[in-house]
Amino acid sequence: MSPSSSTYAIPKEESFEGPTQRPANFQERLASYRSTRTGHGEMTTTTSQPTDQRKITNFVNAVYYPNWRVYNGQTPNNLNLDNVSHVFYAFAHLDKDGSVTLSDEHADCEILIDGTQGCVNAFKVIQGDKYPALNLILSIGGAASSENFDRITSDEIRLQNLVTTARELVNHFGLNGIDIDWEHPSNEVQSQQYTQLLARLREAMPSPQYIITTAVPAGIWALKNMNLGEVSKHVDMINLMAYDFVGPFPGISESGHHAQLRCSQGGDECSVATKTSGEAAIHYLLEQGVPKEKIILGIPLYGRSFLGATGPGQPFDGHGGLEGGVFEYKDLPIIDRGKESESESSDPDAITPCAEQFDKTRVAAWCVGPQTGEGGGFITYDNEMSVEAKARYVKEEELGGLFYWHIGFDKPKNEGSLVDVGGEVLGVGHKRSSWFARFGDQ
């Protein structure tokens, strides 16, 4: 999906001079940032911390930002981060020798954004100037870039190169940590390699100076290939990708809710192909020994389309929307609640929007539009009601928080932003104490 395949490597860690693409005042901005913010190596703050930090009841409300969204005009300075605790910058690339490199030199380090060159530096400026409690984390891998994990982690030299270059890259840009998105270990050997990778990263980047996280799928068939209890010892957060339960995937022959929190009572009415839910995956993680406060529940900021279906559990014959049957949340063809009377159009070519429906049991939203590519047929997604319910579930179960894939699909602030809904329920905001006050230095 990325429009550029170029990669960017950095000089060795001992040289902290920025790349030639950095603005002349980057070091001054970075120095200012480090004087007011929890960083790496030496912890420097300007506010006192409570004696028992874990009594602070802050939660995580995190977003992924894919670097290719800059080409859609969604630059870091245009994002709504008021209720965001962590930004996962996606994705760094893994070379075959284990080196971690930025995946798009132009987007990451060159493109001019408000007088700053590159998205990474733009996030740093925002962090220093506006959101000093914001955590910036570099995400490595992703669905399209996970093919090298097995090769690298099976060889000591390549594994050490990954760990070393990941740490150098984080320190070079003054980021807060690393996220590993290996999609996903598929056997016992890879499970051991995955755990070893996270253990080595933790050793090289200790807490609380650094944040180490990992993203995992919600399908128990995939989770069984991971030693989650052991994994949880080496990471601060486990991002549970509780979505894409159904879609244009092998073996999926019926429509369903792609991000339901619960099945109906007894679980017999979940999608036939997956029989899973966010809650089922959470229970599995807990059974495997994952501390509940490390579980971050994933929210999709997009819907999935099933043409030919008018509800869950039905056969379908195609997908509308973008590639893979995706509708960005901000572009869903739905009638806004309370505005049905405004939905009529005199344009004969206008797409008829569909009325939104909500299943309180499953905690899932959907609508049924025209059976066309633009109409989408049966579309399953999260909305304000489902995100509010999931955020309340996180609070009630004392989980770690929520994350969203991805912020570029969300609606603007004050126009139905799901990130804001989750953040407001969880009490995440930049007038509050940082996330480290709750989970750091455990």
PyMOL commands that set and color helices and strands:
alter all, ss='L'
color gray80, all
select helices_A, chain A and resi 26-36+53-55+67-72+76-78+105-110+119-129+149-153+156-173+188-204+220-223+228-231+278-287+292-294+323-325+329-331+340-342+384-397+407-409+418-426+436-439
alter helices_A, ss='H'
color red, helices_A
select strands_A, chain A and resi 60-66+86-94+100-102+112-113+116-117+135-141+177-181+211-217+237-241+295-300+302-306+326-328+334-335+354-355+357-359+364-368+378-381+401-405
alter strands_A, ss='S'
color yellow, strands_A
deselect
rebuild
show_as cartoon
